[in-house]
Amino acid sequence: MKIQYLIMFQFILALFGCKKTPAVSTTSTMHGPFTIETITRTGKTWNANYGRANYTNVSYAVKYKGEPLQLSSKLETNTGLPGIWRVFTLKDAPVPTLILGSQSLYLVTIENDQPVIRPLFEQGSDFAAIQWLDSEEGQPGIYREVFSSDEHDTEVELSGGRYMAISHAVVLDTKAFEIFPFNTDNESIDDYYPDQRRAIAFSPDSTQVVYGAARQNAEDYSLGLMCYEFRTGKKYLVTYDQVKLNVYDGFKLYPDWLQDYFEWAKNEQGELRLQLKKLEKPPFRKGIIHFERYPGYEYKLYPVKETLMDPLYQFMVKELRIDTAQVQQVHEQYNNKITIPYDGRTFIIEYGKYGNDLVLYEDGQNTPYDVNKVLIQQIGKGFNALLSQGLYQEEFTDEAQSN
């Protein structure tokens, strides 16, 4: 569906003559024997909110020892934006290695002094995506969709893990270059379908990846976890009670939540399986660290009372030694916002951004994601450590609301 909107937008621009011939510049970088050419097009286009506005589009061309790589015609099929949208390098691969593509992604390695191009996942219905499965202390990292590059998304070196999910359909072993398709057709189990694109858990033996799943019919709406043994092609389902497990959005599940309520254990056949923990009392409730392309990393507590805002602010002041004289607070009809200047950047603590939620995020789009991540995780993990001790539990509510 998102691809259709992109095509329609391109058509409207062309119809009304709002998109003029762009200025084009090309720069080159080397990764081993590969030459990566970055082609930047700048110009003006029509923006529904701002009228005529500047735009920047980036595409790529790749050569091996001076010769262009020959890629499949399935690179993209219906976007109106031909060519390579992104080129990533694998920092810790045993030989110079690239992951590149647009709607479809390809692995480019070297064998016998020749480039070898292997499809990772070819499709034409949506944007492609990459996600490390073991980069965060053995658990999944951020889910990163592949768009045509712009000035806000320039990170190209991939590091920190070994196993990578490609478009929630394939697992790539970035050391052995093994490719394991596991969910190419989005098949169900007992009418439960995987409904979350971002992986939320990775098994300790590096053989299983876990996604949220749901079943919806006239009688009920039920949630579960779809577990894929990607090396064997097997899969199984673990259902749960969303009320007992404090789930307010089955599309947004996170590794910390899963580790609180689930565990890995061997069954009678000696197979490692994900299962619900037998808890004498429920775990203390905590916040989540969430990532989206815009606005980047956020620390979110939900659903909570507005009175939790000051403890989070005071923790941040103490942790970062913030000059409170520069802090501003604005209380509006539907939300309450604290603006915090720090180290040349601006951070916001906001209550009511999406409902009865409390969110810490960075204002603006100029900070690289890897820099944005450090402070948001520092505050989020630090405040979660206090919540894990039982502090401020009375500030959480049992009902989610939205503006």
N, C-alpha and C positions, 0 to 999 in steps of 0.2 A: 504494500500500500504506500509506503514512503517513497518508493521508486516512482510510482505513478504521479505523485505530487511533484516530484522533481522534474519529470518530463513535461507536465502541464505548465510549470513555472517557466521552463526554458522556451516553450512555445509562445506563451504570452509575451515574453520579452522580445522575441523575434517579430511577432505580429505587430507590435506597436513601435518597433524601431528604437527600443530603449537601451539596447546593448550595442555600443559602438565597437569598431575594430580595436582590440586591446593592444597595448604596448607589450612586447615580449622580450625577456632576457633569459639567458641560459648560463648556469654555472655548473662546474663539474667537481666531483670528489671521487677518490679512489677507495675501494675496499678490496684489498688483495689485487687480483687481476681484473676486477670489475670496475668499470667506469660508470658512475651514476650521474646522469645529467638531470639537473633540476630546472624545469622550464616554468618560469613565472610570467603570468599574464595579468596585467593590471589595466583597469579602465573604469568606466562609469556605467551604472545600471539603474534600473528603477526599483525603489524600495517602497512598499506600501505605507510604511510609517514615516519615512524621511524624504520621499521624493527621489530625485537623482542622487545616487550615493556611489562612493568609491568601492571597488571590489578587487580582490586578489584571488586568483586561482593558480594552483600549482599542480603540475603533472611531471612525469618522469620518463626518461629513456635510459636503458641499461645496455652497456656493451661489454663483451668479454674479449680482452686483448684487441680492442679496437673494432670488433665486429658486433653489430646489433644482435641482441637476443631475439629469437623468433618465438613469439608467444601464441597461445591458442586463440582462436576466434571467440572462445567462450569467456574471455577476459571480462567483458561486459556485453550485454545483449540489448538493453532497452533503456539506458539512462540518458542518452544524448550527450554523454561526456566520455568519449572514447579515450583509450590509452591507459597507462598505468597511473593509478591515483596515489599509491603509496609504495615506498621501498623501505623495508626494515632490514637491519643487519643483526645477525645473532652473535653477540659478543663472545660467548663461551663455546661456540661450535668448534669442532676439531679442525675444520678447514673453513676458508672464507665462504660464508653462506648468506643467502638473501631469502626473505619472504616478501613477495611483491604481488600486486594485483589491484583489482577494483572490486567489482561484485564477486568475482572468483579470485582465490588466492593460490599461489604457486610457490613451491620450494625450489630454490636454485642452488645447487651444490657443484662440486668439481670432482670428476672421476677420470682417471687416466689423462689428466691435463686437458679435459674438455668439460664445458658446462653441461650439467644435467638438469632439466626442468621437469618437475613432477607436480601434477595437480594435487593440491591439498583438499580443496572442496570447490567444485564448479556448480554455480547456481545463478539464476537470474531473477529471483523474486524479492530479494532484500539486500541490505548492506551486509558485507562480510564483517567478521569480528575476530579478535584474538584475545585470549585470556590465559595468563600463566595459571597453572593449577597448583603449583607448590612454591610460589615465590614469597608467601607471607608465613614464615615459620612452618612450611610444609602444607599450607592451605592456599586456596585460590586468591589471586590478586584482582585487579580491576578488570572489568569487562570493557573492551575498547573497540568500538565500531570503526570501520575504515571508511572515511570520507575523503573526498578530494581535499588536499591539504590547504590550510590557510595559515595566517600568522599566529593563530592561537594554538596550533597543534603541530609542533615541529620536531618532537622527540622521535628518533628513528632507530636508536640502538636498543635492542631487547636483551635484558639480562635479569638474573635473579632466580631463575628456575630451570627445570629440565623439561617438564611436560607442559604442553600448551594445547588448549582447546581452540579449535578453529570453527567459528560459526556454530557453536554448540552442536556440532555434528561429527567432528573428527578430533582425535588426539594425535599430536606430533611429539615424538621423542626427539628433542633437539640435539641429543648427543649421538644416538645411533641412527637418526634419520628414518626411523620406523614410523609408518602412518597407520592409524587404527580408526576406520570409520565405525561409529557406534550409534548415531541417531540421524541418519540421512533422510528418513521418511517420517519422522515425528510420530512413530507408532505408539499406541496406547497400551496400558495394562488395566484390565477391568474397567474400561472407560475412563481411566485417569490419563490425561495427556500432559506432557511436560509443558508448563506454561511460564517458565522463567528462563530467560536466555542465559543468565549469568550462573555459572557453577557456584555452589555454596559449600562444597566439601570435597576433599580428596582423601582416599583411604590411606592409612599408614604404610601399606605395602605398595603404594603407587599403582594400583590396578583398577580402582573404581572411582568414578566421578559422579557427583550427586547434584540433581536439579529439583526445583520445586515442581509439583504436579497438582492438577485439580480435576475433579469430576463435577459436571454441572448437568442437571436434568430438571424435570418438572417438580421433583420431590425435594431435592436438596442440593447444596453446594458443599463438596467435601474436598479436603486438602490432603496431600501426601508428598512423599519424596521419591523420585525416580532414581534408582541406583544402577549405573551402567558398568559392567565389567568389560571394559573396552577391548581388552586383549582377546577375550573369548566370544564376544558378541552377545553374552547373556545380560539380562536385566531383571530387576525385581522392584517391588513397590513396598514402601513403608508408610502406612497411614497414621494420622494423628488427629487429636481433638484441638482445633484452633483456639478454643476458649481456654482450655487448661494450659496450653503452651503460650498464651499471650501473643497470638498472631492476629494482627489487625489488617495486614495486607499480605495475602498469599503470594503476591508477585514480588515482594521485597523481603527475602529471607537472607540471613547473613551467617558466616561461619561461627561467630561468637554465640549466637542464639542456638545453632545446631549443637555446638559442644556443650551447652548448658543442659540440653534435654535428651541428647542421643549419645550413643557410644558404639564403638566397633568391638565385636566379639565373635568368636568362632562358634558355629552351630555343631550339632552332633556329627555332621559329616566332615567337620574340620574346615568348613568354608567360612571365610571372613564375611560378616554381615553387619550392616548398620541396624541398630535397634534402639528402641526407647529405653532410657534409663529408668530404673525403679527408684524413685526419689521419695524420701520421707517427707520432705517439704519442698516447695517450689524454689528455684534459684532466685537470688535477688535480681531485680530488673535493672537494665543498663541502657546506655545509648548505643547508637550504631554509627560507624564511619562509612559514609556513602559517597560514591563517585559518579558524576555525570560529566559528559563533555563540557557542558556549561551548567553550573558555575565551577566545576572542578570538585574538590573534596569538601564535604560537609560533615559536621558532627550533629547528629539529630537525636533528640529525646522525645519519645512519643508513645502514648498520649500522656501528657503531664499537666500539672497546674502551673499557672503563671508565676507562682511564688518560688518555683525552682530557678527562675531567671537570675536572681541575685546570688545564690550560692555558686552558680556556674561563673558568673562575672567575677566574683571575689576570688575564686580559684584561679582564674585566668590572670587577674591582677597580681596575685602572689607568685604564680608560676613564672610569669614573664617580666615582673617588676615594671608594670605599666605606669606611666605618668597619668594619673587620673584627672589631672587638670585639663587634658586635651580630650577627654571622653565626653560624648554627648548622648543624651537619652531623649527619645521622642515617643510619647504614648498617644497612639491614634485610636480610632474607633474600634478597629478589628485586630490591631496588633501593637506590640510594644517593641521598640528597637533601641539597642545600645550600639553606638558607633565608636570603635576603638582604633585610633591611629597607633601603629606600632611598626618600627623599623622601616619607615617609608612606605608602608602598606596600610590598608584599612580593612579591619575585620568587623563583622556585624554579629551580634547576638540578638536574635529576633524571636519573639513569641507570637504565634499565630500566623506564621508564614504560609502554612498549608492547612491549618486547622488548630487543634489544641496540641501543638508541637512547639518545641524549643530547638532552634537551629543556630549553630555557629558556622559561619562561612566567610570567605574573603570577598570583599566588594571589588568589582572590576574584573577584567579578563586578561590582564597583562602578565601575571605571574606564571612561569612554567609549572606544569603539574607536579614535577618532582620537588619543587620548592614549596608549592602550596601544600603538598602532602605532609611535609615535616611538621609544620606547626599545628595543623588540624589534628594529626595523629597524636602529637605530644599532649595537647589539651584533652582530646577525646579519650585516649587511653588512661591519662592521669585521672580524669574525673570518673571514668568507669571503675578505676581501682577503688575509689572511695565508695561508689555505689555497691561494689562487690563486698564491701565490709558491712553493708546494711544501712548506710547513711542515705537519707532523703527518700526512702522508699514510700513514705506517706505522700510524696509529691506526685506519684504516678496514679493515674485514674484507670477505670475499667471500661470507659467508653471512648471510642474515637469519634471526633467531630470534624467537620470541614466547613470552611467559610463559604 
